[in-house]
Amino acid sequence: MTKHHNEAAPFRSQHPEKINAYLVGGGIASLASAVHLLHDAKVPASQIHILESSSVPGGSMDGAGTAESGYVLRGGRMLNFSYLCTYELLATIPSLSDPKKTVMQEIEEFNAIPENKTNAHARLVAKGAEGPEIVDVKQLGLSMKDRLDLVHMSLQTEGSLGTKKITDCFGEAFFETKFWYMWATMFAFQPWHSAVEFRRYLHRFIHEFKRINTLAGVDRTPLNQHDSIILPIETYLKAQGVDFRYNTRVTRFSFQESPQITVNEIHTDSKGTTGVIHVQDFDIVFATIGSMTACSSIGSNTKAPAPIPSTQDALKAPDGTWALWDSLTHSQHGAAFGNPSSFYTRPTESNWLSFTVTLHDPSFFSRLVEWSGNTPGTGALITFKDSTWLMSIVVPKQPHFLNQPEDVQVFWGYALFPDKIGDFVKKPMEACSGQEILNELLGHLNFPQHPTLESATTIPCMMPYITSQFLTRAHKDRPKVIPEGSTNLALLGQYVEIDEDTVFTVEYSVRGAQMAVYEMMGVNKKPKAIYKGEHDVRVLAEALKMLIT
């Protein structure tokens, strides 16, 4: 990250007791910032203030519901050893189940148990003449042209790729290969997404090539990520005395009249009551910009989610993150804050639909285990490649929620093409109720409807901006973590620019938080270097071997 002449940083490092830190947003980026402000910058906990628009922290890393009403997960995350910043963070947080252990130790012990290890036996499923057929994915199905195109893309610079789409770099046949189906659904890429982001993933996750067909390198959390990661961090920070201000939406910042970027007022709205926080000398402000889950619409077992919003509805989202970023670009320092309209104005290119199924009958799980050869928690993604919706499901180890009864099972799924007509339910996924989505899944598996359909609760969720960070963009559309000339403002989340790292990962948010804390507070420390498997001859050889198989 480019160093800035922040004259206050030496003072801040020497006098942290004089600092108030205002963290806008309660997602993992702000929570990580709070931890590092406490541990590394020594800011008193009571002077760290987290301003969250909703009534709970966690941002997009959510998980809620009950066995009676149905559980809801908007998404899930695949962790792995290359998440060096994330794992460093979790190694400092006490486990909720055993305070003598850290969250990281809990995750390591969970994944070390042999029966918990990921080894997908049904990664891809095709539509056969007599029902679903598990695809042999020992080979990637790439032609020589596909291989050359992948190598060519990986060797290009981001400048040469510019605003190209993935489709601009590959022939049509590439998007029917087993490699594409596995890579695209593992990371949620669409063919029209940014070639630059796709290239970054090829480099960043080259170590996953050799096990893309089994996902054996994936680390799981014992429960869903909200209960296993967010809740322990929140509990720890509250115990230390960090100030959480819920139902507090930040609407805009005021700046000093100066060539430098210095926030002097934070304007808030709390349930219709407006307020102003006066930012004093040497205080700092961290703001999460943009939101991949803004305008999410939750349906029900009997009702479809709301339609995709209009292109400007992001600015009306209750969490206010898109509106806040947009307001920054209209300030006197607008040029330093990127271009949010590149990300929120194309919801038809960035949306997909997820669904969470709560089962009250064990027959579905029993059939799935017998058919797939994977017990819950070991199969990672199952993708139905011939599904018009391109549907995938994840069946985690049970229980998946803290309050989940023993006789209830939960699994999660998503589809990349919710505007397409279903193969069994003849309507677009986005117009389907939860029960209709489950019916479509049962059709692809050739499982009987009874007793699963009538005893399950399926809750769909439409997310218009879920992959907006993958959209084609110009180089300066994403602002720096600390904008040029900033004295007290840092930006966090999935829409800042961190060279060589990959968006749509927890690691991206945590790395950005560390960068912001260390520089803004003058801490003599840097985030761990981004893992680069391509610099390891063995990793590179294994990837090339898989590529040419």
C-alpha positions in Angstrom: 0.0 0.0 0.0 1.3 3.5 -0.8 2.5 5.3 2.2 1.0 8.7 2.9 2.4 11.6 4.9 0.1 11.2 7.9 1.7 13.5 10.4 -0.7 12.3 13.1 0.4 8.7 12.9 3.5 9.0 15.1 1.4 10.9 17.7 -1.3 8.3 17.6 1.2 5.4 18.1 2.6 7.2 21.1 -0.6 8.4 22.7 -3.4 5.8 21.8 -5.2 6.8 25.0 -6.2 10.1 23.3 -7.8 8.4 20.3 -11.4 7.7 19.6 -12.0 5.3 16.7 -15.3 5.4 14.9 -15.9 2.2 12.8 -18.8 2.6 10.4 -20.5 -0.8 9.8 -20.5 -3.9 11.9 -19.2 -6.5 9.4 -16.1 -8.5 9.7 -13.9 -5.6 8.5 -14.9 -3.4 11.4 -14.8 -6.2 13.9 -11.3 -7.1 12.8 -10.3 -3.4 12.9 -11.5 -3.2 16.5 -9.5 -6.3 17.5 -6.3 -4.9 16.0 -6.9 -1.4 17.4 -7.1 -3.1 20.8 -4.2 -5.6 20.4 -1.7 -3.8 18.2 -2.5 -0.1 18.6 -3.5 -0.2 22.3 -6.5 2.0 21.9 -8.7 1.7 25.0 -11.8 -0.5 24.3 -14.3 2.1 25.5 -12.9 4.5 22.9 -13.6 2.1 20.0 -17.1 2.8 18.6 -18.8 0.5 16.1 -21.7 2.1 14.4 -24.0 -0.5 12.9 -27.3 0.2 11.0 -29.0 -3.1 12.0 -29.6 -4.6 15.4 -26.8 -7.2 15.1 -23.2 -7.2 13.9 -21.8 -9.5 11.2 -22.7 -7.8 7.9 -22.9 -10.4 5.2 -21.6 -13.1 7.5 -25.1 -13.7 9.0 -27.0 -16.7 10.2 -30.4 -16.6 12.0 -33.7 -18.4 12.5 -35.2 -21.2 14.5 -36.2 -24.8 13.8 -39.8 -23.8 13.9 -39.6 -20.8 11.5 -36.7 -22.1 9.4 -33.0 -21.1 9.4 -31.6 -18.5 7.0 -28.1 -18.2 5.6 -27.5 -15.8 2.8 -24.2 -17.4 2.0 -21.3 -19.5 3.1 -17.5 -19.2 3.0 -14.7 -21.6 2.2 -11.7 -21.0 4.3 -8.2 -22.3 3.6 -4.6 -22.1 4.9 -3.7 -19.2 2.6 -6.0 -16.9 4.6 -3.1 -15.7 6.7 -4.6 -12.5 8.0 -7.9 -14.1 8.9 -6.2 -17.0 10.7 -4.0 -14.6 12.6 -7.0 -12.7 13.8 -8.9 -15.8 14.8 -5.9 -17.0 16.8 -6.5 -14.1 19.2 -10.2 -14.7 19.9 -11.4 -17.0 22.7 -13.7 -19.8 21.7 -17.3 -19.6 23.1 -17.3 -23.3 23.8 -14.0 -23.5 25.6 -12.4 -20.2 26.7 -9.0 -22.0 27.0 -9.0 -22.4 23.3 -9.0 -19.8 20.5 -11.4 -19.8 17.6 -8.5 -20.8 15.4 -7.6 -23.8 17.5 -11.3 -24.8 17.5 -11.4 -24.7 13.7 -8.1 -26.6 13.4 -9.2 -29.3 15.7 -12.6 -29.6 13.9 -10.9 -30.0 10.5 -8.3 -32.4 11.9 -11.0 -35.0 12.7 -10.9 -37.6 9.9 -14.7 -37.8 9.4 -14.9 -34.0 9.0 -12.3 -33.7 6.2 -13.6 -32.5 2.9 -13.4 -34.9 0.0 -16.2 -34.5 -2.5 -17.4 -37.6 -4.3 -20.2 -35.9 -6.2 -18.7 -32.5 -7.1 -20.5 -32.4 -10.5 -23.8 -34.0 -11.3 -25.1 -34.4 -14.9 -28.7 -35.1 -16.1 -28.7 -38.8 -17.2 -31.2 -40.7 -19.2 -32.5 -42.4 -16.1 -31.7 -39.8 -13.5 -28.7 -37.9 -12.0 -25.3 -39.2 -12.8 -22.1 -38.3 -10.9 -19.6 -36.9 -13.3 -16.0 -38.2 -13.3 -14.0 -35.1 -12.6 -10.5 -36.6 -12.4 -9.9 -34.7 -15.6 -10.9 -31.0 -16.2 -12.2 -31.5 -19.7 -10.0 -28.7 -21.2 -9.0 -28.6 -24.8 -5.5 -27.5 -25.8 -6.9 -24.1 -26.8 -8.6 -23.7 -23.3 -5.3 -24.5 -21.6 -3.4 -22.0 -23.8 -6.0 -19.4 -23.1 -5.8 -19.9 -19.3 -2.0 -19.6 -19.5 -2.2 -16.6 -21.7 -4.6 -14.9 -19.3 -2.5 -15.6 -16.3 0.5 -14.0 -18.0 -1.3 -10.8 -19.0 -1.1 -7.7 -16.9 -4.2 -6.2 -15.3 -3.6 -3.1 -17.5 -3.8 -5.1 -20.7 -7.0 -6.9 -19.6 -8.6 -3.6 -18.6 -12.4 -3.8 -18.6 -12.5 -7.1 -20.5 -15.0 -9.8 -19.6 -14.1 -13.4 -19.1 -16.0 -14.2 -22.3 -13.6 -11.9 -24.1 -10.7 -14.2 -23.3 -12.1 -17.7 -23.9 -14.1 -19.5 -26.6 -17.7 -20.7 -26.0 -16.5 -24.3 -25.4 -14.5 -23.2 -22.4 -17.8 -22.4 -20.5 -19.0 -26.0 -20.9 -15.8 -27.6 -19.5 -15.7 -29.4 -16.1 -13.1 -26.9 -15.0 -15.4 -24.0 -15.6 -18.4 -25.6 -13.8 -16.2 -26.3 -10.8 -14.2 -23.1 -10.7 -17.2 -20.9 -11.4 -19.5 -22.4 -8.8 -16.7 -22.6 -6.2 -16.1 -18.9 -6.4 -19.5 -17.7 -8.0 -18.1 -16.3 -11.2 -20.3 -15.5 -14.1 -19.1 -15.5 -17.7 -19.6 -11.8 -18.1 -17.6 -10.9 -14.9 -14.2 -9.1 -14.9 -11.3 -10.9 -16.6 -9.0 -9.0 -14.1 -10.8 -10.6 -11.1 -10.7 -14.0 -12.8 -7.0 -13.7 -13.4 -6.4 -12.7 -9.8 -8.2 -15.9 -8.7 -6.1 -18.0 -11.0 -3.0 -16.7 -9.3 -4.3 -16.4 -5.7 -5.8 -19.9 -5.7 -3.4 -21.8 -7.9 -2.9 -24.2 -5.0 -6.5 -25.3 -5.4 -6.0 -26.6 -8.9 -4.8 -30.0 -7.8 -7.9 -30.5 -5.6 -10.6 -28.5 -7.5 -12.4 -31.8 -8.1 -12.6 -32.8 -4.4 -12.2 -29.4 -2.6 -10.0 -31.3 -0.1 -8.2 -28.0 0.8 -11.3 -26.4 2.2 -11.4 -25.6 6.0 -14.9 -25.5 7.6 -16.0 -23.9 10.8 -17.8 -26.1 13.4 -21.0 -24.2 13.0 -22.1 -21.5 10.4 -19.7 -18.6 10.1 -21.8 -16.2 12.1 -22.0 -18.5 15.1 -18.3 -19.7 14.7 -16.6 -16.4 13.9 -18.8 -13.3 14.2 -20.4 -14.2 17.6 -17.1 -15.0 19.3 -15.5 -11.8 18.1 -18.5 -9.7 19.1 -18.6 -11.4 22.5 -14.9 -10.8 23.1 -15.1 -7.1 22.0 -18.1 -6.5 24.3 -16.3 -8.1 27.2 -13.4 -5.8 26.6 -15.7 -2.8 26.7 -15.9 -1.9 23.0 -18.9 0.5 22.4 -21.4 -1.1 20.0 -24.1 1.4 18.7 -26.8 -0.6 16.9 -29.6 0.8 14.7 -27.2 3.7 13.9 -26.9 4.5 10.2 -24.2 6.9 9.0 -25.6 9.1 6.3 -22.6 11.2 5.4 -19.3 12.8 6.6 -18.3 16.4 6.7 -14.7 17.4 5.9 -12.4 20.2 7.0 -11.8 22.9 4.4 -8.4 21.7 3.5 -6.5 20.0 0.6 -6.1 17.0 2.9 -8.9 14.6 3.6 -9.9 15.1 7.2 -13.3 14.1 8.5 -14.6 16.4 11.2 -18.3 15.3 11.5 -20.1 12.0 11.2 -23.8 12.4 10.5 -26.1 9.6 11.8 -29.7 8.5 11.8 -31.0 6.3 14.5 -34.6 5.2 13.9 -35.4 8.6 12.5 -33.4 10.6 15.0 -30.5 12.5 13.4 -27.3 13.2 15.2 -23.8 14.5 14.7 -20.5 13.0 16.1 -17.8 15.6 16.2 -14.4 14.1 15.3 -11.6 15.6 17.3 -8.0 16.0 16.5 -6.2 12.6 16.3 -9.5 10.6 16.2 -9.9 8.2 13.3 -12.8 7.1 11.1 -13.0 3.7 9.3 -15.9 3.2 6.9 -17.0 0.0 5.2 -18.1 1.1 1.7 -20.6 -0.8 -0.5 -22.5 -3.9 0.4 -22.8 -7.2 -1.5 -26.0 -8.0 0.5 -27.7 -4.7 0.3 -31.4 -4.9 -0.8 -31.5 -8.6 0.0 -35.0 -9.9 -0.2 -36.0 -12.9 2.0 -38.9 -15.0 0.7 -40.6 -17.9 2.5 -41.6 -21.4 2.0 -44.7 -20.2 0.2 -43.6 -16.9 -1.2 -40.9 -15.8 -3.6 -38.5 -13.0 -2.8 -39.1 -9.5 -4.1 -37.9 -8.8 -7.7 -34.5 -7.3 -8.5 -34.6 -3.6 -7.6 -34.0 -0.8 -10.0 -30.4 0.4 -10.7 -30.7 3.3 -8.2 -32.3 1.3 -5.3 -28.9 0.5 -3.9 -28.8 4.2 -2.7 -32.0 3.6 -0.7 -30.9 0.4 1.0 -31.5 0.6 4.8 -27.8 -0.2 5.7 -26.8 3.0 3.9 -23.4 1.7 2.7 -23.8 2.4 -1.0 -25.4 5.8 -0.2 -22.4 6.7 2.1 -19.9 5.8 -0.6 -21.8 7.7 -3.2 -21.9 10.8 -1.0 -18.1 10.6 -0.6 -17.7 10.8 -4.4 -19.7 14.0 -4.4 -17.6 15.7 -1.7 -14.8 18.1 -2.4 -12.4 15.1 -2.4 -14.5 13.0 -4.7 -11.7 11.9 -7.0 -10.1 9.9 -4.2 -13.1 7.8 -3.5 -13.5 5.7 -6.7 -16.7 5.1 -8.6 -19.4 3.1 -6.8 -21.8 3.3 -9.8 -19.6 0.8 -11.5 -20.8 -1.8 -9.0 -24.3 -0.9 -7.9 -25.9 0.0 -11.3 -25.9 -3.5 -12.9 -27.9 -5.7 -10.6 -28.9 -8.1 -13.4 -25.2 -8.9 -13.8 -24.4 -9.3 -10.1 -27.5 -11.0 -8.6 -28.0 -14.6 -7.6 -30.4 -16.4 -5.4 -29.6 -18.6 -2.3 -31.9 -20.8 -0.2 -31.7 -22.4 3.2 -33.6 -25.7 3.8 -34.6 -26.8 7.3 -35.5 -30.4 7.4 -37.8 -32.1 10.0 -37.5 -35.6 8.5 -34.1 -37.5 8.1 -35.0 -39.3 4.9 -33.5 -36.6 2.6 -30.1 -36.7 4.3 -30.1 -40.5 4.4 -30.8 -40.7 0.6 -28.2 -38.0 -0.1 -25.5 -39.8 1.9 -26.2 -43.1 0.2 -26.3 -41.6 -3.3 -23.3 -39.2 -3.0 -21.0 -41.2 -0.8 -20.4 -38.2 1.4 -21.6 -37.8 5.0 -22.8 -34.3 5.9 -19.8 -31.9 6.1 -17.5 -33.8 3.8 -19.0 -33.2 0.3 -18.5 -29.4 0.0 -20.3 -28.3 -3.1 -22.6 -30.5 -5.2 -23.3 -28.7 -8.5 -26.0 -29.8 -11.0 -24.2 -28.7 -14.1 -27.2 -29.3 -16.4 -29.6 -27.4 -14.3 -30.9 -24.3 -16.1 -30.5 -22.4 -12.9 -26.9 -23.9 -12.4 -27.9 -24.9 -8.9 -25.4 -26.0 -6.2 -25.9 -27.2 -2.6 -23.7 -27.5 0.5 -24.6 -30.0 3.2 -22.7 -29.1 6.3 -22.0 -31.2 9.4 -24.9 -31.1 11.8 -25.8 -29.2 13.9 -25.1 -26.0 11.9 -26.6 -23.5 14.3 -26.1 -23.1 18.1 -29.8 -23.6 18.8 -30.5 -26.4 16.3 -32.3 -29.5 17.8 -30.8 -32.9 17.2 -33.8 -34.1 15.1 -33.5 -31.1 12.6 -31.1 -30.8 9.7 -30.1 -27.7 7.7 -28.4 -27.3 4.4 -27.8 -24.4 2.0 -27.7 -23.9 -1.7 -27.6 -21.2 -4.5 -28.0 -20.8 -8.2 -26.3 -18.5 -10.6 -29.1 -18.1 -13.1 -32.3 -17.4 -11.2 -33.9 -15.7 -14.2 -34.0 -19.0 -16.2 -37.0 -21.4 -16.3 -36.6 -24.4 -14.1 -36.2 -28.0 -15.5 -39.0 -29.4 -13.2 -40.7 -26.3 -11.9 -41.5 -24.5 -15.1 -40.9 -20.9 -13.9 -37.9 -18.7 -13.2 -36.2 -19.4 -9.9 -36.6 -15.8 -8.8 -40.4 -16.2 -9.1 -40.4 -19.5 -7.0 -41.4 -20.0 -3.4 -39.0 -21.9 -1.2 -41.1 -25.1 -1.5 -40.9 -24.8 -5.3 -37.1 -24.5 -5.2 -36.9 -27.6 -3.0 -39.1 -29.4 -5.5 -36.7 -28.5 -8.3 -33.8 -29.8 -6.3 -35.7 -33.1 -5.6 -36.3 -33.4 -9.3 -32.6 -33.1 -10.1 -31.8 -35.7 -7.5 -34.7 -38.0 -8.5 -35.7 -38.1 -4.9 -39.4 -38.6 -3.9 -41.3 -35.5 -2.8 -42.8 -37.3 0.2 -42.1 -36.8 3.1 -39.4 -34.1 2.4 -41.4 -31.5 0.6 -44.2 -31.1 3.1 -42.0 -31.4 6.2 -39.3 -29.0 5.2 -39.1 -25.2 5.4 -37.1 -23.6 2.5 -36.3 -19.9 2.7 -35.1 -18.2 -0.5 -33.0 -15.0 -0.6 -32.5 -12.8 -3.6 -29.2 -10.8 -3.5 -29.0 -8.2 -6.3 -25.4 -7.1 -5.6 -23.9 -10.4 -4.3 -21.1 -10.5 -7.0 -21.0 -6.8 -7.8 -17.3 -6.8 -6.8 -16.7 -9.1 -9.7 -18.1 -6.7 -12.3 -16.0 -5.2 -15.0 -14.4 -2.0 -13.8 -11.7 0.6 -14.5 -8.6 0.6 -12.4 -9.5 3.6 -10.2 -13.1 2.5 -9.6 -12.0 1.0 -6.3 -10.5 3.5 -3.8 -7.4 2.8 -1.7 -7.7 1.6 1.9 -6.3 5.0 2.9 -7.2 7.5 0.1 -4.4 9.7 -1.1 -4.1 12.7 1.3 -6.2 11.2 4.1 -5.3 12.2 7.6 -7.9 10.3 9.6 -10.2 8.3 7.2 -9.7 4.7 6.0 -12.0 2.6 3.9 -12.8 -1.0 4.4 -14.6 -4.0 2.8 -14.9 -5.7 -0.5 -14.8 -2.5 -2.7 -11.4 -1.1 -1.7 -8.3 -1.8 -3.8 -5.8 -4.3 -2.3 -3.2 -5.2 -5.0 -3.1 -8.9 -5.9 -5.6 -10.1 -3.3 -9.1 -11.4 -4.2 -12.5 -9.9 -3.3 -15.4 -12.0 -2.2 -13.3 -13.5 0.6 -13.2 -12.9 4.4 -9.4 -12.5 3.9 -9.9 -9.4 1.8 -11.8 -7.6 4.5 -9.5 -8.7 7.3 -6.3 -7.7 5.4 -7.8 -4.3 4.6 -8.6 -3.8 8.3 -5.0 -4.6 9.3 -3.7 -2.2 6.6 -5.9 0.6 7.9 -5.0 0.1 11.6 -1.3 -0.3 11.1 -0.9 2.8 8.9 -3.4 5.1 10.5 -2.1 4.3 14.0 1.5 4.3 13.1 2.0 0.7 14.2 5.4 -0.7 13.2 3.8 -3.8 11.6 2.5 -5.0 8.3 0.0 -7.6 7.3 1.5 -11.0 6.4 2.5 -11.2 2.7 -0.2 -12.6 0.4 0.3 -16.3 -0.1 1.6 -16.9 -3.6 1.6 -20.6 -4.4 3.0 -19.9 -7.9 6.3 -19.1 -6.2 6.4 -22.7 -4.9 7.8 -25.0 -7.5 5.9 -28.0 -6.1 2.6 -26.1 -6.1 3.2 -24.9 -9.6 4.1 -28.3 -10.9 1.0 -29.9 -9.3 -1.2 -27.2 -10.9 0.3 -27.7 -14.3 -0.1 -31.4 -14.0 -3.8 -31.0 -13.3 -4.2 -28.5 -16.1 -2.8 -30.8 -18.7 -4.5 -34.0 -17.4 
